[in-house]
């Protein structure tokens, strides 16, 4: 899922959002632009909204070249554009495949 940035000034740290039905009204305090955004995750490549949430580890260097998982973040994979990554994830996590429809 792409980061939310102001389309006018490019700032991402001066944004405030307010839920309006299915949309989120976003206001940029840096340049005063106001716009509505659909909060549903989308594929940044093809725009498909039928993306799959997948946990992805956040790694940190601990000692020398050793790395440890310090957290997990959710990434959204598109069944069309991220087919290989989605298949790898489902192969490693067979319980996640229910209803995934990766064809």
C-alpha positions in Angstrom: 0.0 0.0 0.0 1.4 3.3 -1.0 2.3 6.0 1.6 -0.1 8.9 1.9 1.5 12.1 0.9 0.1 15.5 0.0 -0.4 15.7 -3.8 0.4 19.4 -3.8 3.4 19.8 -1.5 4.6 16.2 -1.1 4.6 16.4 2.8 3.6 13.3 4.7 4.0 14.5 8.3 1.5 17.4 8.2 -1.6 15.3 7.4 -4.8 14.8 9.4 -7.6 12.5 8.4 -11.3 12.4 9.2 -13.6 9.5 8.3 -16.5 10.5 6.0 -18.6 7.4 5.2 -16.5 5.1 3.1 -13.9 7.8 2.4 -11.3 9.7 4.5 -11.1 13.5 4.2 -7.4 14.4 4.5 -6.2 17.9 5.3 -2.6 19.0 4.8 -1.6 21.6 7.4 1.5 22.5 5.4 -0.3 23.8 2.3 -4.0 23.7 3.3 -5.0 21.2 0.5 -8.1 19.1 1.4 -9.0 15.9 -0.5 -10.9 12.7 -0.1 -9.1 9.3 -0.2 -10.5 5.8 -0.4 -8.9 4.0 2.5 -9.2 0.5 0.9 -5.7 -0.9 0.1 -4.9 -0.9 -3.6 -2.2 -2.4 -5.8 0.1 0.5 -6.7 0.8 -1.2 -10.1 -2.7 -2.0 -11.5 -5.1 -0.4 -9.0 -6.8 -3.7 -8.0 -8.5 -3.5 -4.7 -8.7 -7.2 -4.1 -5.3 -7.3 -2.5 -4.2 -9.8 0.3 -2.8 -8.7 3.6 0.4 -10.5 4.4 2.6 -10.2 7.5 6.2 -9.2 6.6 9.0 -9.2 9.2 10.9 -6.0 10.1 14.6 -6.8 10.6 17.2 -5.1 12.7 20.9 -5.7 12.9 21.7 -7.1 16.4 25.4 -8.1 16.5 27.8 -8.0 13.7 26.0 -9.5 10.7 23.3 -11.2 12.8 19.7 -10.0 12.2 16.6 -10.4 14.3 12.9 -9.8 13.6 11.9 -6.9 15.8 8.3 -6.5 14.5 5.9 -7.4 11.7 4.2 -5.1 9.4 1.3 -5.8 7.0 1.9 -5.5 3.3 -0.8 -6.0 0.7 0.0 -8.3 -2.2 -1.9 -8.2 -5.5 -2.9 -11.6 -6.9 -2.1 -10.3 -10.4 1.1 -8.2 -9.9 2.6 -10.0 -6.9 1.7 -13.6 -7.9 5.1 -15.1 -7.1 5.5 -13.4 -3.7 1.9 -14.4 -2.8 2.5 -18.0 -3.8 5.7 -18.1 -1.8 3.9 -16.7 1.3 1.0 -19.2 0.9 3.4 -22.1 0.4 5.2 -21.2 3.6 1.9 -20.6 5.4 -0.6 -23.2 4.2 -3.3 -22.1 6.7 -3.3 -18.6 5.0 -4.4 -20.0 1.7 -8.1 -20.4 2.7 -10.0 -18.0 0.4 -6.9 -16.5 -1.1 -7.9 -17.3 -4.7 -4.5 -17.1 -6.2 -5.5 -19.4 -9.0 
